[in-house]
Amino acid sequence: MGKSKLEKLQLEFNKQYPQLLEIAQNEIIIPDPLFSTQNLLFLDEDRSCRIYLYGREEMPRFVLEWDECKIIEIRNEDYKRVGKIIEKWVFEKTIPSLLKKESPELAFCELAYYYEKGEGIKGEFIKSWDEIEIYYREYPDSNRPFTGDALKLIQEMRNEGLDEVLRAGQSLWFFLISRERRHGIANNRPYVQINFLGKNKMVVKIIEDYEEEYVVESEVKYKGVLEKIIQELLKLKIK
C-alpha cells in the first residue's frame, strides 16, 4: 500500500476516533528493512493494529495483535466499521469474546482466548506443537522413513504436558525444542536438537552458543535420556 493511501486511512481513523491520537504509537513505519512494505501502526501497551497491503492487493489487511502476537486478520472495505474495531481493540483493550459478541463475523484464532485467560505464552507453545505435527504429517514414511518415529515422540511428549511449557520447531529435518517464547533461538541460549534416523533411532544434541555440548544416540522415546535433558532445559526461564 502506498504511503499516501496509508496517510489517508490514518487521517480518516483519527478523525472518526480521536481517542486513537492518545495512544503510544500512531504512525507509518517500515517494520523490517528487508520487507519494505509500509505499515500503518496503532500501538498502545500490548495491543496493536497493523494495516498494510500485500503485493498488488487493493483491499488492505488489518492485523490485530496482542503482545506482538497475531490474533486476527480482518479484510473489510467498511473502514468505518473496521475503525471502530481498532478503537475498541487498541484503545479500549476490549477482550476477544466481547468483540465477538458485538461483531459475530470476527473469526478470532484460538490464541485469542488463551491471551484472554492470561495464558498467551502457553497458547503460543501449544500452537507450535500443533504446527510441528502438521509439518511431519506432510511427509509419509514411504518418503521419509523417520516420520512415524517423529510423530510417536511428539505424542509422548505432549502426553507429558510439555507442549504447554516448551516451544517446538524445526530446521531442515531436525526437531528443535527450546524455552524461547517466539520462533528462533535468541542470545545463543541452549536448545535441544533431535535428528530422527529411522528404525526407531534418534540422535539427541544439546546446542549452546552454536556448539554441540552433548550428543547421544538412543531409542526414540521420551522416558530415559531425553527426559533428563528436557528436565534440565525446563530450568531455563522463558524468553
C-alpha positions in Angstrom: 0.0 0.0 0.0 1.4 3.4 -0.9 2.3 5.8 1.8 -0.3 8.3 0.5 -3.1 5.8 0.9 -1.9 4.8 4.4 -1.8 8.5 5.3 -5.4 8.9 4.1 -6.5 5.9 6.2 -4.7 7.3 9.2 -6.3 10.7 8.8 -9.7 9.1 8.4 -9.4 6.9 11.5 -8.0 9.7 13.7 -10.8 12.0 12.6 -13.6 9.4 13.3 -11.9 8.1 16.5 -9.8 10.9 18.1 -9.0 8.7 21.1 -6.5 6.9 18.8 -4.4 10.1 18.9 -3.8 9.4 22.6 -2.1 6.0 22.1 1.6 5.4 22.3 2.2 5.0 18.6 0.1 6.2 15.7 2.4 6.3 12.7 3.5 4.8 9.4 6.6 2.6 9.7 8.7 0.0 7.8 8.8 -2.8 10.4 11.6 -4.8 8.6 14.2 -3.2 6.2 14.3 -6.5 4.3 10.5 -6.4 3.9 9.9 -2.8 2.7 6.1 -2.8 2.8 5.0 0.1 4.9 2.6 -0.4 7.8 0.2 2.0 9.5 0.7 1.1 13.1 -1.6 1.8 16.0 0.1 0.6 19.2 -0.7 1.1 22.9 0.9 -1.0 25.6 0.4 -4.6 24.5 -2.3 -4.0 21.9 -1.7 -3.1 18.3 -3.2 -3.0 14.8 -1.0 -3.1 11.7 -2.5 -2.1 8.4 -0.8 -2.9 5.1 -1.4 -4.1 1.6 0.2 -7.3 0.3 1.6 -7.4 -3.2 -0.9 -5.9 -5.7 -4.0 -6.3 -3.4 -6.5 -3.5 -3.5 -8.0 -4.2 -0.1 -5.9 -3.5 3.0 -5.2 -6.1 5.7 -5.9 -5.1 9.3 -4.0 -7.3 11.7 -4.9 -7.1 15.4 -2.1 -8.2 17.7 -1.8 -8.9 21.4 1.8 -8.6 22.7 3.0 -8.7 19.1 1.1 -12.0 18.5 -1.3 -12.1 15.6 -4.8 -12.6 16.9 -6.9 -11.9 13.9 -6.6 -10.6 10.3 -9.5 -8.5 9.0 -10.2 -7.7 5.4 -13.2 -5.4 5.1 -13.8 -2.4 2.9 -16.2 -0.9 5.5 -13.5 1.3 7.1 -15.9 2.9 9.4 -16.7 -0.4 11.0 -13.1 -1.6 11.0 -12.0 1.7 12.6 -14.5 1.1 15.5 -13.0 -2.3 16.0 -9.5 -0.9 16.0 -10.5 1.7 18.6 -12.0 -1.0 20.8 -9.1 -3.3 20.4 -6.1 -0.9 20.8 -7.5 1.9 22.9 -10.2 0.3 25.0 -8.4 -3.1 25.3 -11.7 -4.9 24.7 -11.3 -8.7 25.0 -11.9 -11.0 22.1 -15.1 -12.6 23.5 -16.7 -9.3 23.9 -15.7 -8.1 20.4 -17.0 -11.3 19.0 -20.4 -10.6 20.6 -20.5 -7.2 19.1 -19.2 -8.3 15.7 -20.0 -12.0 15.2 -18.3 -12.1 11.8 -14.9 -11.8 13.5 -13.0 -15.1 13.3 -10.5 -14.9 16.2 -7.9 -17.6 16.3 -7.7 -20.0 19.3 -4.7 -18.0 20.7 -7.0 -15.1 21.3 -8.8 -16.9 24.1 -5.5 -18.1 25.6 -4.5 -14.4 25.8 -7.9 -13.5 27.2 -7.3 -16.0 30.1 -3.8 -14.7 30.7 -2.2 -17.8 29.2 -0.8 -16.3 26.0 2.6 -18.0 26.2 1.0 -21.4 26.9 -1.2 -20.9 23.9 1.8 -20.0 21.6 3.7 -23.1 22.8 0.7 -25.3 22.1 0.3 -23.8 18.7 4.0 -24.5 17.9 3.4 -28.2 18.7 0.3 -28.3 16.5 2.4 -26.9 13.7 5.3 -29.3 14.1 2.8 -32.2 13.9 1.4 -30.9 10.7 4.9 -30.5 9.4 5.8 -34.1 9.9 2.5 -35.5 8.8 3.1 -33.9 5.4 5.9 -36.4 4.8 4.7 -40.1 5.0 7.0 -42.8 6.0 7.2 -44.0 2.4 9.1 -40.8 1.5 10.7 -40.0 4.9 11.3 -43.2 7.0 11.5 -41.1 10.2 8.0 -39.6 10.1 6.4 -42.3 12.3 9.2 -42.0 14.9 8.9 -38.2 15.0 5.1 -38.3 15.5 5.4 -41.0 18.1 7.9 -39.0 20.1 5.9 -35.8 19.8 2.8 -37.5 21.1 4.7 -39.0 24.1 6.0 -35.5 25.0 2.5 -33.9 24.5 1.1 -36.5 26.8 3.5 -35.3 29.5 2.2 -31.7 29.1 5.5 -30.5 27.6 3.6 -28.7 24.8 2.5 -26.2 27.4 6.0 -25.2 28.6 8.3 -25.7 25.6 8.4 -24.4 22.1 8.6 -26.9 19.3 10.1 -26.1 15.9 12.2 -27.4 13.1 15.2 -26.6 10.9 15.6 -28.7 7.8 14.6 -32.2 9.1 15.7 -31.5 12.7 13.2 -31.3 15.6 14.0 -28.4 17.8 12.9 -27.9 21.4 13.5 -24.7 23.4 12.3 -22.3 26.0 12.1 -19.4 23.5 8.8 -17.6 23.5 8.9 -17.0 19.8 10.4 -18.9 16.9 14.2 -18.5 16.6 16.9 -19.2 19.2 17.8 -15.8 20.8 21.0 -14.9 22.6 22.7 -18.2 21.9 20.6 -19.9 24.5 20.7 -23.7 24.9 18.2 -25.8 23.0 17.7 -29.5 22.1 18.0 -30.8 18.6 16.8 -34.2 17.6 17.7 -36.0 14.4 15.5 -39.0 13.6 17.5 -41.7 11.9 14.7 -44.2 11.1 14.1 -47.7 12.5 13.3 -46.2 16.0 16.7 -44.5 16.4 17.4 -40.8 17.1 20.4 -38.6 17.9 19.8 -36.0 20.6 22.0 -33.0 20.8 22.2 -30.1 23.3 23.3 -27.0 21.4 24.7 -24.0 23.2 26.5 -21.0 21.6 26.1 -22.8 18.3 28.3 -25.6 19.6 27.3 -29.2 20.4 27.6 -29.6 24.1 26.2 -33.1 24.4 25.4 -35.8 21.8 23.8 -39.2 22.4 22.1 -41.8 20.2 19.1 -43.6 21.6 15.8 -45.3 21.0 13.0 -43.0 20.0 11.3 -42.4 23.3 10.8 -39.6 25.9 11.5 -41.6 29.1 15.1 -42.0 29.9 17.9 -39.9 28.4 15.7 -37.4 26.7 13.6 -36.9 29.8 16.7 -36.0 31.8 17.8 -33.5 29.2 14.4 -31.9 28.9 14.1 -31.5 32.7 17.4 -29.5 32.6 16.1 -27.4 29.8 13.0 -26.6 31.8 15.2 -24.9 34.4 15.7 -22.0 31.9 13.5 -19.0 32.0 11.2 -18.4 29.1 12.5 -15.5 27.0 
